[in-house]
Amino acid sequence: MKLIFCIDDKKGMMFFGKRQSQDSVLREWIINHTAGSKLWMSAYSARQFSDQSGYIVDDNYVANASTGDYCFIEDKGYSLDNVSEIILCKWNRKYQADKVFDIDLKANGFKKVSSEDIKGSSHDKITIETYKKG
């Protein structure tokens, strides 16, 4: 399984139950990057993807996703069981947060294999880092 997170410079993800930010170009990147695979997300996350297709809405996505599937993580929990890859989409800004990305990538055997910057619709620079286990 492959997990996708959006985080700020302090690893924040959400504040008072709401996402910190969103970007239409990043959503398009996620859909294109996961094309040919299953992309799972919660009903909350799916609301921002309503103009896209190619994803599965299921609030129990972590339990239902298989090897090779992607899970876009925002409001629901997650587990590192069977996770082979983590993609961090970094806003390159600091926002208020009360839910943070709390995985110690190095301690859990993940190594950065790529990094790219894209110009978003609401952010001049979004850094996308891919980490693989092993």
N, C-alpha and C positions, 0 to 999 in steps of 0.2 A: 504494500500500500504506500501511497505517496501523499504527503500532507502539504497543503498550501496555507500560509498565514500572511496577513498584512500587519506590519508592526511599525511603531515609530522609533525614534532614536533611543528611547528608554525601554524598548521592547513592549510598549503598551499596545493593547489590541482594542479595548472597549472602555467606555466610561458610562456609568449608570445604565448599563444594559443596552447601550447604543454603540455602533461602530464609530471609530474615531473619524474616519474619512472614507471616501470612495472615489473611484476614477473610472470613467467609461473606457479609456484606452487600456487601462490595466485589466478590466473585465474582458475586453476583446482579446488581450494577450493570453489570459487564462483559458478562454474558450479555444483559441487557436493552438495553444501549447498542449492542451489535453485532448485535442481532436483524435479520434481513433481509439480512445480509451473511455472508460466510464468516469464521469465527474459527479461526485456526490456532494450535496450540501443541505443545510437545514432550510426550513420554510422561511426563516428570517433572512438568510443569505440570498435565497432565490428571488426575493423581492427586488434586489438591485440588479438581477440578471434578467428581468422580465422581457427585455427587448432582445435577448439572445436565445439560442436553443442549444441542445447538446449536453444537458445535465439532468441529474436525477434528484428530485426533492424527497428527502426522507430524514426525519429528525433522529433516526437511529442509524445514521449512515456509517458510523465507525464499525458497528457490529455487522452491517450488511455488505460493506465493501470487501472486495477480494484483492488478492495479489495483483499488482499492476494498476489498480484503480486509483483515482485521485479523490481526495476529500478536501474541500475548501472549508477551513475552520474559522469560525467567528464566535458564535454565541454558545456552542455546545462543547462538551468535553472531548477529550481524545486520549488515546493510549499509544504507546510506542510499540506495542505488540505487532509484529509483522510489518513494521514500517521500514522501508528501504531507502526512502528519499524524503527530504524536507525542502520546500521552497519557501524562502522568506522574501516577501515583497515589502521593501522598506520605503516609508514615506519621506525619509530624510528631513523630518521635522519632529518637534516635540509637542505632544498633545497631553491633555490630562487623561489619566487612565487608572482604572481600578481592576482591570483584568489584563494580565501580562503574559507574554510568551515566556514560560518558565523552564524550558528544556535546556539543559547544559549539553550542547551538541557534542563537544569534545568528549566529555565523560561518558556519553552514550554511544560513542564510536562513529560519529558522523564527521565527514571531512568535506570542506568546500571544494566543489569541482568546477564551478563556473560562477561568473558574476557579469551582469550586463545592466546598463542604464537605459531606460526608455523615457521619452518625454510624454507625460500624461496630459490629460485634458485639464486637470485641476492642480497638478504638481509639475513643475519644470523638470524634475528628475525623480524617477522611481527606480531604485536599485533592486534588481532581482538576483538573489543568491540561491544557488542550488547546492545542497549538501547530500551526500550519499553515505550510506552505512557500509563500513568495511574497509 
